[in-house]
Amino acid sequence: MSAENSSSGSESTPSRTPPSFQDLVRDAMRQHKHEKESEAHQIFRNAAGHKPKGVIPQTVNPDEETVPGIEHPGSTGVIYCSDRAMANGFNYANSHEWANLGQGAPEVGPIPNAPSRPDSIPMPVDSLEYAPTTGVKELREAVAHLYNDTYRKDKASKYTYENVCIVPGGRAGLSRVAAVIGDVYTSYQIPDYTAYDQVLSAFKRLVPVPTALDIKSKYKLDIEQTKKDIRTQGLAVILASNPRNPTGQVIKGHDLKELVSLGREGTTTILDEFYSWYIYPEHESGYGKSISAAKYVEDVNQDSTVIIDGLTKNWRLPGWRVCWVVGPKNLITALSQSGSFLDGGANHPMQLAAIPLLDPARVALEKVALQRHFKAKRDHVLARLHDLGLDVDLPPSSTFYIWLNLAQLPEPLNNGLVFFEELLKFKTIVIPGIFFDINPAHRRNLFNSPCHHFVRLSFGPPIEDLDRGLDAIGLVLKKAKRNGSANFGHGYV
Ligand SMILES: Cc1ncc(COP(=O)(O)O)c(C=O)c1O
């Protein structure tokens, strides 16, 4: 059965037949302004852990007994989207028939002019033991060396292995860091990486303080305003992804220098730099440059700048679960303690296998190859979106995400969650913008979210997948032109 056939039967209703009562109701629904009247939003609210706060306990099946003391934290947006895709027929066996522009994963196969991909892992007997919770010393040294070589050649203060903690993935790194943040105001911005929502709400001591970034100022973090907030609100910690997921914008140069300087004035700055190589230069001379706060840190043990990165995106090895946190020695000892009860450390053989991948000469080749390949994909997707009449307000200068504003489309297609559900009918996954509206209290009407009209498209996958997804977007838009929008917003499985 084709994707088109698998959608609601009402799509084939000739437009000349008089409107039925159901059609009238649907027409009225198109005017809806509250999530309660949107089927796509109600499906989301009914998934365990996604009810507005205060409506607990929550279970997967409301008829089931609740488990005493257990509360669903809510899955991250990306996982919710995969679950919805599975409900619509997606599975790992048929995933090649789908275009997954949702999951934030880079393609992992060979790309032109990059060093060959690792294809086997040695397993010396020692590697069968636990690794230390801070990681294998040689890998910590290799990480420190890479940062010194790339960003700190001119600095007297250099990172050593004692400034590096190896962690089993970026989210494990974020959780280890969040677990050691005390009873303080922790600032984050909207929109940003979806997992911050759960991470910030799971560790109850810290108090999350959101700041909304505005498209009018190109989603730029206002450093002067941040300095004021530090003074007036007493912010102690600032968390941001840089380059930023999902907007594809980056804090660099003077702004990054200023942000890092906050770490010398009593505010801890946590920079999640998972996309630090995904920088798309305008000129040939720009290839091979990456961006990190490490360039602006003066004293590696005095400046409270914390950097999180790893093999997941830059090395295109998300399955390895080998990542790191770089920061003052005193932070690393705290992370060793939180790791000792949170995750127990990264996989030992994979840590050993990672060491040669951090060789600066190899990294230099990887970076250029990756930037050329992903820039070409970005330009291709932007051009195809333009042909579909979907120009991007703010094309990404970094990451592999496009933050697409749907506000110009007819209702209800102009809301990210409905657009997502409609694309599932055509075997394509994107991520509705609301999942980047980090709102740990889950209290508001989702229609009021500043991210309501957006979806995030990933150009991480290979170009064939991107084209399949773009074809699907074209089909949804064609369907809207042909039949109007009455057929959208309902009939979801
Ligand atoms: C900004 C950012 N940080 C961290 C991660 C997570 O990394 P990992 O998959 O290693 O947990 C992601 C993944 O999407 C991300 O986008």
The ligand as an SDF file (V2000), in Angstrom:
LIG
                    3D

 16 16  0  0  0  0  0  0  0  0999 V2000
   23.8060   19.8030   20.7910 C   0  0  0  0  0  0  0  0  0  0  0  0
   23.9130   18.3340   21.0580 C   0  0  0  0  0  0  0  0  0  0  0  0
   24.5800   17.9110   22.1410 N   0  0  0  0  0  0  0  0  0  0  0  0
   24.6760   16.6050   22.4400 C   0  0  0  0  0  0  0  0  0  0  0  0
   24.1010   15.6510   21.6340 C   0  0  0  0  0  0  0  0  0  0  0  0
   24.0820   14.1990   22.0680 C   0  0  0  0  0  0  0  0  0  0  0  0
   25.1220   13.4610   21.8300 O   0  0  0  0  0  0  0  0  0  0  0  0
   25.0650   11.8820   22.1400 P   0  0  0  0  0  0  0  0  0  0  0  0
   24.2370   11.2760   21.0520 O   0  0  0  0  0  0  0  0  0  0  0  0
   26.4930   11.5030   22.1120 O   0  0  0  0  0  0  0  0  0  0  0  0
   24.4320   11.6710   23.4840 O   0  0  0  0  0  0  0  0  0  0  0  0
   23.3990   16.0410   20.5090 C   0  0  0  0  0  0  0  0  0  0  0  0
   22.7330   15.0090   19.6730 C   0  0  0  0  0  0  0  0  0  0  0  0
   21.8240   15.2400   18.9380 O   0  0  0  0  0  0  0  0  0  0  0  0
   23.2900   17.4150   20.2160 C   0  0  0  0  0  0  0  0  0  0  0  0
   22.5890   17.8330   19.1640 O   0  0  0  0  0  0  0  0  0  0  0  0
  1  2  1  0
  2  3  1  0
  2 15  2  0
  3  4  2  0
  4  5  1  0
  5  6  1  0
  5 12  2  0
  6  7  1  0
  7  8  1  0
  8  9  2  0
  8 10  1  0
  8 11  1  0
 12 13  1  0
 12 15  1  0
 13 14  2  0
 15 16  1  0
M  END
$$$$
